[in-house]
Amino acid sequence: MPRHALVLRLLLILLALGFGGAVRAAGSVVLVVPDELRPVLVKHLDFLDRRKDEIDAAGRVALLRRARKEVEEILATEGYFSASIEGDEADDDFRIVVTPGVRSTISSVRLDFAGDLSRDEGDRPARLAALREAWGLPVGQPFRQADWDAAKQRVLDALSAREYAAAAITDSEALIDPATASAALSVTVDSGPVFRFGPLEITGLVDYDRSLIERYRPPTPGELYSQERLLLFQSALQNTTYFASVVVDIDRHSATPEAAPVRVQVTEAKPRRVGFGFGVSSSTGYRVETSYRDAHFFDRAYNLVSGLRIEQRRQLVYADVFLPPSLDGALDSVGVLAEHTNIAGLQTQRQSIGVVRTLPSGNIENRFALNYQHEALAPDGSLSTRRSALTANWSWTHRSVDSILDPHHGHVLNLQLGGASQVLLSDRNFVRMYGRYQQFLPAFDRDVIILRAEGGITIAASRDGVPQDFLFRTGGAQTVRGYAYQSLGVTDGSATVGGRYLAVTSAEYVHWYKGDWGVAAFVDAGNANDERKLFKMNLGYGMGPRWKSPAGPIAVDLAYGQADHRVRLQFSIAIAF
C-alpha cells in the first residue's frame, strides 16, 4: 500500500473515533417528550444518564414504573393530568415516551371571604372587589401548581399587609376533571379582626435603655396595623450604629388585636470600632486615613465619629458627636475640625467648632448650623492673612430621584443661606447665598441625561476678611471638568483664592451598555470671580467611562479645558448630592 494511502486511512480512523466519542453512547435511557416540557422533566429526573446494558429486563420494568410515577407527578404540577408514559426498546435505546395529553385550564373561580372584611361597612366592599379583580388565575388561563400557590399567597399578602395581620386561608381546593381538562378553583379566606398597634415589648437591650428605641418613631398605640409601617420602623433602627440586628413584628395571635403588642428584638452592635483606609482622588491626590467610632460615648447613646486623614494636598483631623434623634425627629450634632490644605497655590490652616441640627421630612431636609472658625491664608507670591467668623447657616434640600446611588429620573435642589456680623466675633459683615440644581432625564431604554446648574453670591464690601468656605472657587471633577481642582477663581499672587461670585452649568449624556458599564460625553462651563463685570465662563468638555459600583457610578473623565488648552484625567463617584 502506498505510504500516502496508509496515512490517509489512519486519519480517517482517527476522525471516526473522534466523532464517535462526541455522540451519545449507544444503549442509553432516552426521554422522548415535547420540547417545551423537556427542561422541567430533565431537571427532576435522575435516571436519564443510565445505560441500557446496565439494566436487565426486570430492572427496565421497575424503571418504567418509577418513570410513570415521577413523570405524572411532575406533569400534574404543570397542568397535565392525563399523561401517558410508555417504554420502547427500539434500536439500542430504552426509550421512555411521554405523551402529555391536554393541559387543564381554569373553568371557574370562587373566592369567599369571612371575618371582619366580610362586613358590608365602610370601604370593605370596595376592598373585596379589588381583591377579586386582582386574582392571579382568571378563567381560561392554564393551570399550574406554582401559579395556583402564588395566586393564593398574593391574596393573603394583600390582606395581611394592612389591618388584617392574622388573615389566613381556611380552605382551598382545585377540582381537576381530566376528561374535560378543566380546573375548578375555590378559596376561602378569613380576614380575622382588625389589628391596631399596642405597646412596645423590647428584648435584647444591654447598654442602652428603651428610650433610645422610642426616639426612632415607633408605631403609636391605637394606630391601624400596617406591615409597611413596621418595616419603616425596623429599617430606622437597623440603619443606626447601635444595633447589629433588629426584628420588629406584632403578636398575630394576640388576645387583644385592638392593641397588639409590637415586639422589638435587637442585638446590640459592638460600640467601638477602629478603621483604616486608603484611596486616591484627582482633586487632592493619594490618601491614607484612620477612624475611631464609639456608639456609647460617655456611657450614653452618643455616637462619636473621629478620624485622621492625610492627603497629598489636604490633611485634617476631626471629631463629631451625633446625638440620637429627638422625639420630634431632629438630629443634633457637635463637631471640631483642624485642617491644612495646599490647593491651587493657596495654603490654608483652619480650625473650627460647630453645632448642627438637621430636620428631615420625607424628601425635604432642613439643616441649621452655627459655626466658629479661624483660618490663616498664605497665597503663593502674596501676603499672608488671618480671619475669623462666627457664622449662622441654613441649608434646604429637596431630593426626588428614583435612586440615590444610580439616578435615572428626578431632581435634586439645594439652597443655602449663611452669614456673619462684625458685632458677633467676625472680621467682616457678609451674607452668602448659594443654589445647586440637578435634573436627571431618562433616555431610550437605559441612558440618562444629566443637567446641572449652580450659582452663588457673597454680599460683602470686599472678599478680605471673609473665610474661604464662604467664597467661591471651582474647577475639577463634578464642577468644571478640564481644569485643575479649585483653580478657577481670583488670582492673588500666583495662587487662586475665592471670589464673591460663582456660576456653573453642565450637560452630560450617559449611555449604559448591558451590565454595569457605560460611557458619558459632557460639556461644562463655569467660573468664580470677584467682579461681575469681569465674569467670563470657562468651557470644558470631554468623555469617559462609567462603572456602577456598590457606592454609586464611578466616573473617569478625559476632559479638555478650553481656556487652559490642556487635557486632564479626572475621576469621581457620580451620585445625586
Secondary structure, 3 states (H helix, E strand, C coil): CCHHHHHHHHHHHHHHHHHHHHCCCCCEEEEECCHHHHHHHHHHCCCCCCEHHHCCHHHHHHHHHHHHHHHHHHHHHCCECCCEEEEECCCCCEEEEEECCCECEEEEEEEEEECHHHCCCCCHHHHHHHHHHCCCCCCCCECCHHHHHHHHHHHHHHHHCECCCCCEEEEEEEEEECCCCEEEEEEEEECCCCCEEEEEEEECCCCCCHHHHHCCCCCCCCCECEHHHHHHHHHHHHCCCCEEEEEEEECCCCCCHHHEEEEEEEEECCCEEEEEEEEEECCCEEEEEEEEEEEEECCCCEEEEEEEEEECCEEEEEEEEECCCCCCCCEEEEEEEEEEEEECCEEEEEEEEEEEEEEEECCEEEEEEEEEEEEEEEECCCCCEEEEEEEEEEEEEEEEECCCCCCCCEEEEEEEEEEECCCCCCCCCEEEEEEEEEEEEEECCCEEEEEEEEEEEEECCCCCCCCHHHCECECCCCCCCCCCCCCECEEECCEEECECEEEEEEEEEEEECCCCEEEEEEEEEEEEECCHHHCCCEEEEEEEEEEEECCEEEEEEEEEECCCCEEEEEEEECCCC
